[in-house]
Amino acid sequence: MMNNVTPLIIDFDPGLDDAVCFFMILGSKKFDVLGVCPVSGNKGLEITESNALKLCELVGREDIPVLRGASKGILKGRRTSGNVQDSNGLGRNVVLPNPTKKVEKEYAWDFVYRK
């Protein structure tokens, strides 16, 4: 029987919608998450990085490297959604502990190229 697990690097701007998707991916037996690369999107990079770290710790996956992605879009620069999904991007009244895990020193684009 062949192993049908797909290696996956997740490039996302973890707010509420991406957090749900992230949990679904981790709950599936079909993916091997090699790393997550938060980028600026609905919120700035400083918030999405923190959210990625918090989400990994919340589900006990501190082994997944979090690698800094782009701080702005290539074509349209930095645009955020304001206070949609609240100031933290995860939704009103969602408070997660500050992460102990740190962002890797390697940048996302180098990680993706290397993998």
Phi and psi restraints in degrees (range 20) as a CNS / XPLOR table:
assign (resid 1 and name C) (resid 2 and name N)
       (resid 2 and name CA) (resid 2 and name C) 1.0 -82.7 20.0 2
assign (resid 2 and name N) (resid 2 and name CA)
       (resid 2 and name C) (resid 3 and name N) 1.0 149.2 20.0 2
assign (resid 2 and name C) (resid 3 and name N)
       (resid 3 and name CA) (resid 3 and name C) 1.0 -82.9 20.0 2
assign (resid 3 and name N) (resid 3 and name CA)
       (resid 3 and name C) (resid 4 and name N) 1.0 115.7 20.0 2
assign (resid 3 and name C) (resid 4 and name N)
       (resid 4 and name CA) (resid 4 and name C) 1.0 -100.4 20.0 2
assign (resid 4 and name N) (resid 4 and name CA)
       (resid 4 and name C) (resid 5 and name N) 1.0 37.1 20.0 2
assign (resid 4 and name C) (resid 5 and name N)
       (resid 5 and name CA) (resid 5 and name C) 1.0 -91.5 20.0 2
assign (resid 5 and name N) (resid 5 and name CA)
       (resid 5 and name C) (resid 6 and name N) 1.0 129.3 20.0 2
assign (resid 5 and name C) (resid 6 and name N)
       (resid 6 and name CA) (resid 6 and name C) 1.0 -98.4 20.0 2
assign (resid 6 and name N) (resid 6 and name CA)
       (resid 6 and name C) (resid 7 and name N) 1.0 124.3 20.0 2
assign (resid 6 and name C) (resid 7 and name N)
       (resid 7 and name CA) (resid 7 and name C) 1.0 -68.0 20.0 2
assign (resid 7 and name N) (resid 7 and name CA)
       (resid 7 and name C) (resid 8 and name N) 1.0 141.4 20.0 2
assign (resid 7 and name C) (resid 8 and name N)
       (resid 8 and name CA) (resid 8 and name C) 1.0 -143.0 20.0 2
assign (resid 8 and name N) (resid 8 and name CA)
       (resid 8 and name C) (resid 9 and name N) 1.0 132.8 20.0 2
assign (resid 8 and name C) (resid 9 and name N)
       (resid 9 and name CA) (resid 9 and name C) 1.0 -112.9 20.0 2
assign (resid 9 and name N) (resid 9 and name CA)
       (resid 9 and name C) (resid 10 and name N) 1.0 125.0 20.0 2
assign (resid 9 and name C) (resid 10 and name N)
       (resid 10 and name CA) (resid 10 and name C) 1.0 -99.5 20.0 2
assign (resid 10 and name N) (resid 10 and name CA)
       (resid 10 and name C) (resid 11 and name N) 1.0 120.1 20.0 2
assign (resid 10 and name C) (resid 11 and name N)
       (resid 11 and name CA) (resid 11 and name C) 1.0 -105.5 20.0 2
assign (resid 11 and name N) (resid 11 and name CA)
       (resid 11 and name C) (resid 12 and name N) 1.0 113.8 20.0 2
assign (resid 11 and name C) (resid 12 and name N)
       (resid 12 and name CA) (resid 12 and name C) 1.0 -154.2 20.0 2
assign (resid 12 and name N) (resid 12 and name CA)
       (resid 12 and name C) (resid 13 and name N) 1.0 167.5 20.0 2
assign (resid 12 and name C) (resid 13 and name N)
       (resid 13 and name CA) (resid 13 and name C) 1.0 -116.9 20.0 2
assign (resid 13 and name N) (resid 13 and name CA)
       (resid 13 and name C) (resid 14 and name N) 1.0 77.7 20.0 2
assign (resid 13 and name C) (resid 14 and name N)
       (resid 14 and name CA) (resid 14 and name C) 1.0 -58.6 20.0 2
assign (resid 14 and name N) (resid 14 and name CA)
       (resid 14 and name C) (resid 15 and name N) 1.0 101.5 20.0 2
assign (resid 14 and name C) (resid 15 and name N)
       (resid 15 and name CA) (resid 15 and name C) 1.0 -115.7 20.0 2
assign (resid 15 and name N) (resid 15 and name CA)
       (resid 15 and name C) (resid 16 and name N) 1.0 -159.8 20.0 2
assign (resid 15 and name C) (resid 16 and name N)
       (resid 16 and name CA) (resid 16 and name C) 1.0 -57.9 20.0 2
assign (resid 16 and name N) (resid 16 and name CA)
       (resid 16 and name C) (resid 17 and name N) 1.0 -50.4 20.0 2
assign (resid 16 and name C) (resid 17 and name N)
       (resid 17 and name CA) (resid 17 and name C) 1.0 -64.9 20.0 2
assign (resid 17 and name N) (resid 17 and name CA)
       (resid 17 and name C) (resid 18 and name N) 1.0 -43.3 20.0 2
assign (resid 17 and name C) (resid 18 and name N)
       (resid 18 and name CA) (resid 18 and name C) 1.0 -69.8 20.0 2
assign (resid 18 and name N) (resid 18 and name CA)
       (resid 18 and name C) (resid 19 and name N) 1.0 -31.7 20.0 2
assign (resid 18 and name C) (resid 19 and name N)
       (resid 19 and name CA) (resid 19 and name C) 1.0 -63.0 20.0 2
assign (resid 19 and name N) (resid 19 and name CA)
       (resid 19 and name C) (resid 20 and name N) 1.0 -43.5 20.0 2
assign (resid 19 and name C) (resid 20 and name N)
       (resid 20 and name CA) (resid 20 and name C) 1.0 -61.7 20.0 2
assign (resid 20 and name N) (resid 20 and name CA)
       (resid 20 and name C) (resid 21 and name N) 1.0 -45.1 20.0 2
assign (resid 20 and name C) (resid 21 and name N)
       (resid 21 and name CA) (resid 21 and name C) 1.0 -62.3 20.0 2
assign (resid 21 and name N) (resid 21 and name CA)
       (resid 21 and name C) (resid 22 and name N) 1.0 -42.5 20.0 2
assign (resid 21 and name C) (resid 22 and name N)
       (resid 22 and name CA) (resid 22 and name C) 1.0 -58.8 20.0 2
assign (resid 22 and name N) (resid 22 and name CA)
       (resid 22 and name C) (resid 23 and name N) 1.0 -45.8 20.0 2
assign (resid 22 and name C) (resid 23 and name N)
       (resid 23 and name CA) (resid 23 and name C) 1.0 -63.2 20.0 2
assign (resid 23 and name N) (resid 23 and name CA)
       (resid 23 and name C) (resid 24 and name N) 1.0 -38.1 20.0 2
assign (resid 23 and name C) (resid 24 and name N)
       (resid 24 and name CA) (resid 24 and name C) 1.0 -65.0 20.0 2
assign (resid 24 and name N) (resid 24 and name CA)
       (resid 24 and name C) (resid 25 and name N) 1.0 -41.9 20.0 2
assign (resid 24 and name C) (resid 25 and name N)
       (resid 25 and name CA) (resid 25 and name C) 1.0 -62.6 20.0 2
assign (resid 25 and name N) (resid 25 and name CA)
       (resid 25 and name C) (resid 26 and name N) 1.0 -46.9 20.0 2
assign (resid 25 and name C) (resid 26 and name N)
       (resid 26 and name CA) (resid 26 and name C) 1.0 -65.2 20.0 2
assign (resid 26 and name N) (resid 26 and name CA)
       (resid 26 and name C) (resid 27 and name N) 1.0 -30.5 20.0 2
assign (resid 26 and name C) (resid 27 and name N)
       (resid 27 and name CA) (resid 27 and name C) 1.0 -76.8 20.0 2
assign (resid 27 and name N) (resid 27 and name CA)
       (resid 27 and name C) (resid 28 and name N) 1.0 -15.2 20.0 2
assign (resid 27 and name C) (resid 28 and name N)
       (resid 28 and name CA) (resid 28 and name C) 1.0 -84.5 20.0 2
assign (resid 28 and name N) (resid 28 and name CA)
       (resid 28 and name C) (resid 29 and name N) 1.0 149.0 20.0 2
assign (resid 28 and name C) (resid 29 and name N)
       (resid 29 and name CA) (resid 29 and name C) 1.0 -92.7 20.0 2
assign (resid 29 and name N) (resid 29 and name CA)
       (resid 29 and name C) (resid 30 and name N) 1.0 6.7 20.0 2
assign (resid 29 and name C) (resid 30 and name N)
       (resid 30 and name CA) (resid 30 and name C) 1.0 -92.3 20.0 2
assign (resid 30 and name N) (resid 30 and name CA)
       (resid 30 and name C) (resid 31 and name N) 1.0 -8.4 20.0 2
assign (resid 30 and name C) (resid 31 and name N)
       (resid 31 and name CA) (resid 31 and name C) 1.0 -129.1 20.0 2
assign (resid 31 and name N) (resid 31 and name CA)
       (resid 31 and name C) (resid 32 and name N) 1.0 144.6 20.0 2
assign (resid 31 and name C) (resid 32 and name N)
       (resid 32 and name CA) (resid 32 and name C) 1.0 -112.8 20.0 2
assign (resid 32 and name N) (resid 32 and name CA)
       (resid 32 and name C) (resid 33 and name N) 1.0 103.2 20.0 2
assign (resid 32 and name C) (resid 33 and name N)
       (resid 33 and name CA) (resid 33 and name C) 1.0 -77.1 20.0 2
assign (resid 33 and name N) (resid 33 and name CA)
       (resid 33 and name C) (resid 34 and name N) 1.0 112.3 20.0 2
assign (resid 33 and name C) (resid 34 and name N)
       (resid 34 and name CA) (resid 34 and name C) 1.0 -82.6 20.0 2
assign (resid 34 and name N) (resid 34 and name CA)
       (resid 34 and name C) (resid 35 and name N) 1.0 -27.8 20.0 2
assign (resid 34 and name C) (resid 35 and name N)
       (resid 35 and name CA) (resid 35 and name C) 1.0 -179.0 20.0 2
assign (resid 35 and name N) (resid 35 and name CA)
       (resid 35 and name C) (resid 36 and name N) 1.0 163.7 20.0 2
assign (resid 35 and name C) (resid 36 and name N)
       (resid 36 and name CA) (resid 36 and name C) 1.0 -124.7 20.0 2
assign (resid 36 and name N) (resid 36 and name CA)
       (resid 36 and name C) (resid 37 and name N) 1.0 140.4 20.0 2
assign (resid 36 and name C) (resid 37 and name N)
       (resid 37 and name CA) (resid 37 and name C) 1.0 -126.0 20.0 2
assign (resid 37 and name N) (resid 37 and name CA)
       (resid 37 and name C) (resid 38 and name N) 1.0 89.6 20.0 2
assign (resid 37 and name C) (resid 38 and name N)
       (resid 38 and name CA) (resid 38 and name C) 1.0 -68.9 20.0 2
assign (resid 38 and name N) (resid 38 and name CA)
       (resid 38 and name C) (resid 39 and name N) 1.0 142.7 20.0 2
assign (resid 38 and name C) (resid 39 and name N)
       (resid 39 and name CA) (resid 39 and name C) 1.0 -131.0 20.0 2
assign (resid 39 and name N) (resid 39 and name CA)
       (resid 39 and name C) (resid 40 and name N) 1.0 164.3 20.0 2
assign (resid 39 and name C) (resid 40 and name N)
       (resid 40 and name CA) (resid 40 and name C) 1.0 -68.7 20.0 2
assign (resid 40 and name N) (resid 40 and name CA)
       (resid 40 and name C) (resid 41 and name N) 1.0 138.3 20.0 2
assign (resid 40 and name C) (resid 41 and name N)
       (resid 41 and name CA) (resid 41 and name C) 1.0 -160.6 20.0 2
assign (resid 41 and name N) (resid 41 and name CA)
       (resid 41 and name C) (resid 42 and name N) 1.0 -112.1 20.0 2
assign (resid 41 and name C) (resid 42 and name N)
       (resid 42 and name CA) (resid 42 and name C) 1.0 -58.2 20.0 2
assign (resid 42 and name N) (resid 42 and name CA)
       (resid 42 and name C) (resid 43 and name N) 1.0 -31.3 20.0 2
assign (resid 42 and name C) (resid 43 and name N)
       (resid 43 and name CA) (resid 43 and name C) 1.0 -129.3 20.0 2
assign (resid 43 and name N) (resid 43 and name CA)
       (resid 43 and name C) (resid 44 and name N) 1.0 165.1 20.0 2
assign (resid 43 and name C) (resid 44 and name N)
       (resid 44 and name CA) (resid 44 and name C) 1.0 -69.1 20.0 2
assign (resid 44 and name N) (resid 44 and name CA)
       (resid 44 and name C) (resid 45 and name N) 1.0 165.8 20.0 2
assign (resid 44 and name C) (resid 45 and name N)
       (resid 45 and name CA) (resid 45 and name C) 1.0 -58.5 20.0 2
assign (resid 45 and name N) (resid 45 and name CA)
       (resid 45 and name C) (resid 46 and name N) 1.0 -36.7 20.0 2
assign (resid 45 and name C) (resid 46 and name N)
       (resid 46 and name CA) (resid 46 and name C) 1.0 -62.4 20.0 2
assign (resid 46 and name N) (resid 46 and name CA)
       (resid 46 and name C) (resid 47 and name N) 1.0 -34.5 20.0 2
assign (resid 46 and name C) (resid 47 and name N)
       (resid 47 and name CA) (resid 47 and name C) 1.0 -78.9 20.0 2
assign (resid 47 and name N) (resid 47 and name CA)
       (resid 47 and name C) (resid 48 and name N) 1.0 -43.6 20.0 2
assign (resid 47 and name C) (resid 48 and name N)
       (resid 48 and name CA) (resid 48 and name C) 1.0 -67.3 20.0 2
assign (resid 48 and name N) (resid 48 and name CA)
       (resid 48 and name C) (resid 49 and name N) 1.0 -34.7 20.0 2
assign (resid 48 and name C) (resid 49 and name N)
       (resid 49 and name CA) (resid 49 and name C) 1.0 -62.9 20.0 2
assign (resid 49 and name N) (resid 49 and name CA)
       (resid 49 and name C) (resid 50 and name N) 1.0 -47.9 20.0 2
assign (resid 49 and name C) (resid 50 and name N)
       (resid 50 and name CA) (resid 50 and name C) 1.0 -60.3 20.0 2
assign (resid 50 and name N) (resid 50 and name CA)
       (resid 50 and name C) (resid 51 and name N) 1.0 -43.1 20.0 2
assign (resid 50 and name C) (resid 51 and name N)
       (resid 51 and name CA) (resid 51 and name C) 1.0 -62.0 20.0 2
assign (resid 51 and name N) (resid 51 and name CA)
       (resid 51 and name C) (resid 52 and name N) 1.0 -41.9 20.0 2
assign (resid 51 and name C) (resid 52 and name N)
       (resid 52 and name CA) (resid 52 and name C) 1.0 -61.7 20.0 2
assign (resid 52 and name N) (resid 52 and name CA)
       (resid 52 and name C) (resid 53 and name N) 1.0 -44.3 20.0 2
assign (resid 52 and name C) (resid 53 and name N)
       (resid 53 and name CA) (resid 53 and name C) 1.0 -62.0 20.0 2
assign (resid 53 and name N) (resid 53 and name CA)
       (resid 53 and name C) (resid 54 and name N) 1.0 -45.5 20.0 2
assign (resid 53 and name C) (resid 54 and name N)
       (resid 54 and name CA) (resid 54 and name C) 1.0 -62.5 20.0 2
assign (resid 54 and name N) (resid 54 and name CA)
       (resid 54 and name C) (resid 55 and name N) 1.0 -42.4 20.0 2
assign (resid 54 and name C) (resid 55 and name N)
       (resid 55 and name CA) (resid 55 and name C) 1.0 -66.2 20.0 2
assign (resid 55 and name N) (resid 55 and name CA)
       (resid 55 and name C) (resid 56 and name N) 1.0 -41.3 20.0 2
assign (resid 55 and name C) (resid 56 and name N)
       (resid 56 and name CA) (resid 56 and name C) 1.0 -60.5 20.0 2
assign (resid 56 and name N) (resid 56 and name CA)
       (resid 56 and name C) (resid 57 and name N) 1.0 -44.0 20.0 2
assign (resid 56 and name C) (resid 57 and name N)
       (resid 57 and name CA) (resid 57 and name C) 1.0 -68.4 20.0 2
assign (resid 57 and name N) (resid 57 and name CA)
       (resid 57 and name C) (resid 58 and name N) 1.0 -37.5 20.0 2
assign (resid 57 and name C) (resid 58 and name N)
       (resid 58 and name CA) (resid 58 and name C) 1.0 -57.8 20.0 2
assign (resid 58 and name N) (resid 58 and name CA)
       (resid 58 and name C) (resid 59 and name N) 1.0 -38.0 20.0 2
assign (resid 58 and name C) (resid 59 and name N)
       (resid 59 and name CA) (resid 59 and name C) 1.0 -99.6 20.0 2
assign (resid 59 and name N) (resid 59 and name CA)
       (resid 59 and name C) (resid 60 and name N) 1.0 11.0 20.0 2
assign (resid 59 and name C) (resid 60 and name N)
       (resid 60 and name CA) (resid 60 and name C) 1.0 71.8 20.0 2
assign (resid 60 and name N) (resid 60 and name CA)
       (resid 60 and name C) (resid 61 and name N) 1.0 28.8 20.0 2
assign (resid 60 and name C) (resid 61 and name N)
       (resid 61 and name CA) (resid 61 and name C) 1.0 -115.3 20.0 2
assign (resid 61 and name N) (resid 61 and name CA)
       (resid 61 and name C) (resid 62 and name N) 1.0 54.5 20.0 2
assign (resid 61 and name C) (resid 62 and name N)
       (resid 62 and name CA) (resid 62 and name C) 1.0 -64.8 20.0 2
assign (resid 62 and name N) (resid 62 and name CA)
       (resid 62 and name C) (resid 63 and name N) 1.0 -14.8 20.0 2
assign (resid 62 and name C) (resid 63 and name N)
       (resid 63 and name CA) (resid 63 and name C) 1.0 -73.3 20.0 2
assign (resid 63 and name N) (resid 63 and name CA)
       (resid 63 and name C) (resid 64 and name N) 1.0 -16.3 20.0 2
assign (resid 63 and name C) (resid 64 and name N)
       (resid 64 and name CA) (resid 64 and name C) 1.0 -80.4 20.0 2
assign (resid 64 and name N) (resid 64 and name CA)
       (resid 64 and name C) (resid 65 and name N) 1.0 120.1 20.0 2
assign (resid 64 and name C) (resid 65 and name N)
       (resid 65 and name CA) (resid 65 and name C) 1.0 -69.1 20.0 2
assign (resid 65 and name N) (resid 65 and name CA)
       (resid 65 and name C) (resid 66 and name N) 1.0 140.4 20.0 2
assign (resid 65 and name C) (resid 66 and name N)
       (resid 66 and name CA) (resid 66 and name C) 1.0 -109.6 20.0 2
assign (resid 66 and name N) (resid 66 and name CA)
       (resid 66 and name C) (resid 67 and name N) 1.0 119.3 20.0 2
assign (resid 66 and name C) (resid 67 and name N)
       (resid 67 and name CA) (resid 67 and name C) 1.0 -120.2 20.0 2
assign (resid 67 and name N) (resid 67 and name CA)
       (resid 67 and name C) (resid 68 and name N) 1.0 131.4 20.0 2
assign (resid 67 and name C) (resid 68 and name N)
       (resid 68 and name CA) (resid 68 and name C) 1.0 -62.2 20.0 2
assign (resid 68 and name N) (resid 68 and name CA)
       (resid 68 and name C) (resid 69 and name N) 1.0 126.1 20.0 2
assign (resid 68 and name C) (resid 69 and name N)
       (resid 69 and name CA) (resid 69 and name C) 1.0 -102.5 20.0 2
assign (resid 69 and name N) (resid 69 and name CA)
       (resid 69 and name C) (resid 70 and name N) 1.0 -156.2 20.0 2
assign (resid 69 and name C) (resid 70 and name N)
       (resid 70 and name CA) (resid 70 and name C) 1.0 -73.2 20.0 2
assign (resid 70 and name N) (resid 70 and name CA)
       (resid 70 and name C) (resid 71 and name N) 1.0 139.7 20.0 2
assign (resid 70 and name C) (resid 71 and name N)
       (resid 71 and name CA) (resid 71 and name C) 1.0 -89.4 20.0 2
assign (resid 71 and name N) (resid 71 and name CA)
       (resid 71 and name C) (resid 72 and name N) 1.0 -6.8 20.0 2
assign (resid 71 and name C) (resid 72 and name N)
       (resid 72 and name CA) (resid 72 and name C) 1.0 -159.4 20.0 2
assign (resid 72 and name N) (resid 72 and name CA)
       (resid 72 and name C) (resid 73 and name N) 1.0 159.4 20.0 2
assign (resid 72 and name C) (resid 73 and name N)
       (resid 73 and name CA) (resid 73 and name C) 1.0 -72.1 20.0 2
assign (resid 73 and name N) (resid 73 and name CA)
       (resid 73 and name C) (resid 74 and name N) 1.0 153.1 20.0 2
assign (resid 73 and name C) (resid 74 and name N)
       (resid 74 and name CA) (resid 74 and name C) 1.0 -68.2 20.0 2
assign (resid 74 and name N) (resid 74 and name CA)
       (resid 74 and name C) (resid 75 and name N) 1.0 -44.3 20.0 2
assign (resid 74 and name C) (resid 75 and name N)
       (resid 75 and name CA) (resid 75 and name C) 1.0 -91.5 20.0 2
assign (resid 75 and name N) (resid 75 and name CA)
       (resid 75 and name C) (resid 76 and name N) 1.0 -35.6 20.0 2
assign (resid 75 and name C) (resid 76 and name N)
       (resid 76 and name CA) (resid 76 and name C) 1.0 -118.2 20.0 2
assign (resid 76 and name N) (resid 76 and name CA)
       (resid 76 and name C) (resid 77 and name N) 1.0 10.5 20.0 2
assign (resid 76 and name C) (resid 77 and name N)
       (resid 77 and name CA) (resid 77 and name C) 1.0 69.3 20.0 2
assign (resid 77 and name N) (resid 77 and name CA)
       (resid 77 and name C) (resid 78 and name N) 1.0 -156.3 20.0 2
assign (resid 77 and name C) (resid 78 and name N)
       (resid 78 and name CA) (resid 78 and name C) 1.0 -91.3 20.0 2
assign (resid 78 and name N) (resid 78 and name CA)
       (resid 78 and name C) (resid 79 and name N) 1.0 122.1 20.0 2
assign (resid 78 and name C) (resid 79 and name N)
       (resid 79 and name CA) (resid 79 and name C) 1.0 -134.6 20.0 2
assign (resid 79 and name N) (resid 79 and name CA)
       (resid 79 and name C) (resid 80 and name N) 1.0 132.9 20.0 2
assign (resid 79 and name C) (resid 80 and name N)
       (resid 80 and name CA) (resid 80 and name C) 1.0 -121.3 20.0 2
assign (resid 80 and name N) (resid 80 and name CA)
       (resid 80 and name C) (resid 81 and name N) 1.0 173.8 20.0 2
assign (resid 80 and name C) (resid 81 and name N)
       (resid 81 and name CA) (resid 81 and name C) 1.0 -96.1 20.0 2
assign (resid 81 and name N) (resid 81 and name CA)
       (resid 81 and name C) (resid 82 and name N) 1.0 11.7 20.0 2
assign (resid 81 and name C) (resid 82 and name N)
       (resid 82 and name CA) (resid 82 and name C) 1.0 68.5 20.0 2
assign (resid 82 and name N) (resid 82 and name CA)
       (resid 82 and name C) (resid 83 and name N) 1.0 -130.6 20.0 2
assign (resid 82 and name C) (resid 83 and name N)
       (resid 83 and name CA) (resid 83 and name C) 1.0 -100.3 20.0 2
assign (resid 83 and name N) (resid 83 and name CA)
       (resid 83 and name C) (resid 84 and name N) 1.0 17.8 20.0 2
assign (resid 83 and name C) (resid 84 and name N)
       (resid 84 and name CA) (resid 84 and name C) 1.0 -62.3 20.0 2
assign (resid 84 and name N) (resid 84 and name CA)
       (resid 84 and name C) (resid 85 and name N) 1.0 136.6 20.0 2
assign (resid 84 and name C) (resid 85 and name N)
       (resid 85 and name CA) (resid 85 and name C) 1.0 64.6 20.0 2
assign (resid 85 and name N) (resid 85 and name CA)
       (resid 85 and name C) (resid 86 and name N) 1.0 24.1 20.0 2
assign (resid 85 and name C) (resid 86 and name N)
       (resid 86 and name CA) (resid 86 and name C) 1.0 68.2 20.0 2
assign (resid 86 and name N) (resid 86 and name CA)
       (resid 86 and name C) (resid 87 and name N) 1.0 178.3 20.0 2
assign (resid 86 and name C) (resid 87 and name N)
       (resid 87 and name CA) (resid 87 and name C) 1.0 -68.1 20.0 2
assign (resid 87 and name N) (resid 87 and name CA)
       (resid 87 and name C) (resid 88 and name N) 1.0 -24.6 20.0 2
assign (resid 87 and name C) (resid 88 and name N)
       (resid 88 and name CA) (resid 88 and name C) 1.0 -92.9 20.0 2
assign (resid 88 and name N) (resid 88 and name CA)
       (resid 88 and name C) (resid 89 and name N) 1.0 -4.7 20.0 2
assign (resid 88 and name C) (resid 89 and name N)
       (resid 89 and name CA) (resid 89 and name C) 1.0 81.5 20.0 2
assign (resid 89 and name N) (resid 89 and name CA)
       (resid 89 and name C) (resid 90 and name N) 1.0 -12.5 20.0 2
assign (resid 89 and name C) (resid 90 and name N)
       (resid 90 and name CA) (resid 90 and name C) 1.0 -99.5 20.0 2
assign (resid 90 and name N) (resid 90 and name CA)
       (resid 90 and name C) (resid 91 and name N) 1.0 -8.1 20.0 2
assign (resid 90 and name C) (resid 91 and name N)
       (resid 91 and name CA) (resid 91 and name C) 1.0 115.4 20.0 2
assign (resid 91 and name N) (resid 91 and name CA)
       (resid 91 and name C) (resid 92 and name N) 1.0 154.6 20.0 2
assign (resid 91 and name C) (resid 92 and name N)
       (resid 92 and name CA) (resid 92 and name C) 1.0 -60.3 20.0 2
assign (resid 92 and name N) (resid 92 and name CA)
       (resid 92 and name C) (resid 93 and name N) 1.0 137.0 20.0 2
assign (resid 92 and name C) (resid 93 and name N)
       (resid 93 and name CA) (resid 93 and name C) 1.0 70.0 20.0 2
assign (resid 93 and name N) (resid 93 and name CA)
       (resid 93 and name C) (resid 94 and name N) 1.0 10.6 20.0 2
assign (resid 93 and name C) (resid 94 and name N)
       (resid 94 and name CA) (resid 94 and name C) 1.0 -93.9 20.0 2
assign (resid 94 and name N) (resid 94 and name CA)
       (resid 94 and name C) (resid 95 and name N) 1.0 111.9 20.0 2
assign (resid 94 and name C) (resid 95 and name N)
       (resid 95 and name CA) (resid 95 and name C) 1.0 -125.9 20.0 2
assign (resid 95 and name N) (resid 95 and name CA)
       (resid 95 and name C) (resid 96 and name N) 1.0 117.2 20.0 2
assign (resid 95 and name C) (resid 96 and name N)
       (resid 96 and name CA) (resid 96 and name C) 1.0 -109.2 20.0 2
assign (resid 96 and name N) (resid 96 and name CA)
       (resid 96 and name C) (resid 97 and name N) 1.0 149.1 20.0 2
assign (resid 96 and name C) (resid 97 and name N)
       (resid 97 and name CA) (resid 97 and name C) 1.0 -60.5 20.0 2
assign (resid 97 and name N) (resid 97 and name CA)
       (resid 97 and name C) (resid 98 and name N) 1.0 150.3 20.0 2
assign (resid 97 and name C) (resid 98 and name N)
       (resid 98 and name CA) (resid 98 and name C) 1.0 -59.4 20.0 2
assign (resid 98 and name N) (resid 98 and name CA)
       (resid 98 and name C) (resid 99 and name N) 1.0 138.8 20.0 2
assign (resid 98 and name C) (resid 99 and name N)
       (resid 99 and name CA) (resid 99 and name C) 1.0 -73.7 20.0 2
assign (resid 99 and name N) (resid 99 and name CA)
       (resid 99 and name C) (resid 100 and name N) 1.0 148.8 20.0 2
assign (resid 99 and name C) (resid 100 and name N)
       (resid 100 and name CA) (resid 100 and name C) 1.0 -95.0 20.0 2
assign (resid 100 and name N) (resid 100 and name CA)
       (resid 100 and name C) (resid 101 and name N) 1.0 -26.0 20.0 2
assign (resid 100 and name C) (resid 101 and name N)
       (resid 101 and name CA) (resid 101 and name C) 1.0 -66.5 20.0 2
assign (resid 101 and name N) (resid 101 and name CA)
       (resid 101 and name C) (resid 102 and name N) 1.0 148.8 20.0 2
assign (resid 101 and name C) (resid 102 and name N)
       (resid 102 and name CA) (resid 102 and name C) 1.0 -116.8 20.0 2
assign (resid 102 and name N) (resid 102 and name CA)
       (resid 102 and name C) (resid 103 and name N) 1.0 157.0 20.0 2
assign (resid 102 and name C) (resid 103 and name N)
       (resid 103 and name CA) (resid 103 and name C) 1.0 -69.5 20.0 2
assign (resid 103 and name N) (resid 103 and name CA)
       (resid 103 and name C) (resid 104 and name N) 1.0 139.6 20.0 2
assign (resid 103 and name C) (resid 104 and name N)
       (resid 104 and name CA) (resid 104 and name C) 1.0 -63.7 20.0 2
assign (resid 104 and name N) (resid 104 and name CA)
       (resid 104 and name C) (resid 105 and name N) 1.0 156.7 20.0 2
assign (resid 104 and name C) (resid 105 and name N)
       (resid 105 and name CA) (resid 105 and name C) 1.0 -73.2 20.0 2
assign (resid 105 and name N) (resid 105 and name CA)
       (resid 105 and name C) (resid 106 and name N) 1.0 -30.3 20.0 2
assign (resid 105 and name C) (resid 106 and name N)
       (resid 106 and name CA) (resid 106 and name C) 1.0 -72.3 20.0 2
assign (resid 106 and name N) (resid 106 and name CA)
       (resid 106 and name C) (resid 107 and name N) 1.0 140.2 20.0 2
assign (resid 106 and name C) (resid 107 and name N)
       (resid 107 and name CA) (resid 107 and name C) 1.0 -80.8 20.0 2
assign (resid 107 and name N) (resid 107 and name CA)
       (resid 107 and name C) (resid 108 and name N) 1.0 155.1 20.0 2
assign (resid 107 and name C) (resid 108 and name N)
       (resid 108 and name CA) (resid 108 and name C) 1.0 -55.3 20.0 2
assign (resid 108 and name N) (resid 108 and name CA)
       (resid 108 and name C) (resid 109 and name N) 1.0 -45.8 20.0 2
assign (resid 108 and name C) (resid 109 and name N)
       (resid 109 and name CA) (resid 109 and name C) 1.0 -64.2 20.0 2
assign (resid 109 and name N) (resid 109 and name CA)
       (resid 109 and name C) (resid 110 and name N) 1.0 -33.7 20.0 2
assign (resid 109 and name C) (resid 110 and name N)
       (resid 110 and name CA) (resid 110 and name C) 1.0 -70.6 20.0 2
assign (resid 110 and name N) (resid 110 and name CA)
       (resid 110 and name C) (resid 111 and name N) 1.0 -40.4 20.0 2
assign (resid 110 and name C) (resid 111 and name N)
       (resid 111 and name CA) (resid 111 and name C) 1.0 -61.5 20.0 2
assign (resid 111 and name N) (resid 111 and name CA)
       (resid 111 and name C) (resid 112 and name N) 1.0 -47.3 20.0 2
assign (resid 111 and name C) (resid 112 and name N)
       (resid 112 and name CA) (resid 112 and name C) 1.0 -61.8 20.0 2
assign (resid 112 and name N) (resid 112 and name CA)
       (resid 112 and name C) (resid 113 and name N) 1.0 -44.3 20.0 2
assign (resid 112 and name C) (resid 113 and name N)
       (resid 113 and name CA) (resid 113 and name C) 1.0 -61.7 20.0 2
assign (resid 113 and name N) (resid 113 and name CA)
       (resid 113 and name C) (resid 114 and name N) 1.0 -43.4 20.0 2
assign (resid 113 and name C) (resid 114 and name N)
       (resid 114 and name CA) (resid 114 and name C) 1.0 -67.3 20.0 2
assign (resid 114 and name N) (resid 114 and name CA)
       (resid 114 and name C) (resid 115 and name N) 1.0 -34.5 20.0 2
